[in-house]
Amino acid sequence: MRDYIRRRVIEVANYIIETKATVRQAARLYSVSKSTIHKDMTERLPTMNKQLARKVKKILEQNKAERHIRGGEATRKKYKEKKE
């Protein structure tokens, strides 16, 4: 694995842990696709740092469980702004 990929994986993992960010938020910040972030966190990180991978996995699972709520809030906000 290339050096810049290793650095990105660790950097993104730390960002997700510190801010409890979603995959989309991390992808936007690091200017890569959400598929890249997902692959980094689920495939590359566990081979590099298992402890960090467990922490990230826990946050990603929490985000996944809450995403239906976030989507509902975004839709509600969208139509509320349209109405006004």
N, C-alpha and C positions, 0 to 999 in steps of 0.2 A: 504494500500500500504506500502511496506517495506521501511525502512529508506534509504537504499542504492539506491533504485530506485528513490525516491524523490530527493536525492542529484544529481544523474545522470541526471535526467530530467532538473533540474534547471541549472546545469553546462553546459549541451549540449545546452540548449536554449541560455544562455549567450554567449557561443562560436559562435553559428550561428549568433547571432546579431552582435557581435564584428567583425567577419571576413567575414560575408555574405557567409559562407560555404554551400556547398551542403550536402544533406543527406549522400551521399557516403563518402564525406570527413570526416564528423563528425563520421560516423560509423567506418571508418578506424582508426581515432584517439582514439576513446573510446573502440575499440576492441569488438564491438557488430555488429549485422547485421543491414543492412539498414532498414529492416522491424521493428526492435526494435526502431530505432531512429524515424522512421515515426510514429509508434504507440505512442511513448513518446510525440512527438510534436503535434500530431493531437487529441489524446484522453486523455492522462494523464495531459499534461500541462494546457489545458483549465480549468480543475477542480481545479488546484492548484493556478494558477495565470493568470487571464484573460488578463491583460494588456500585460504581457510578451508573452502570446500566440498570441495576435494580431500582435505584432512585428515580431515574428517568422513566422507566416502565410504569412505576406506580403513578407518576404524574400524568403520563399519557393515557393510562387507563381511566383515571379520574376525569380527564378532559373528555374522553370518549363517552363516559357515562353522563356527562353534563351537556353534551353538544345539542341534544334535542331542546333543552331549555334555552340555550343561547340562540338557537335558530328561531325559536318562538319570540324571544325578546326582540330580535332584529326585525322580524316581520311586523311585529306590533309597532315598533318605532317607525318603520318605513311608512305604514299606512296612516299613522298618526300625523306624520309630517306632511303627507299628501293632502290630508283632510284640512290642515290649517293653512 
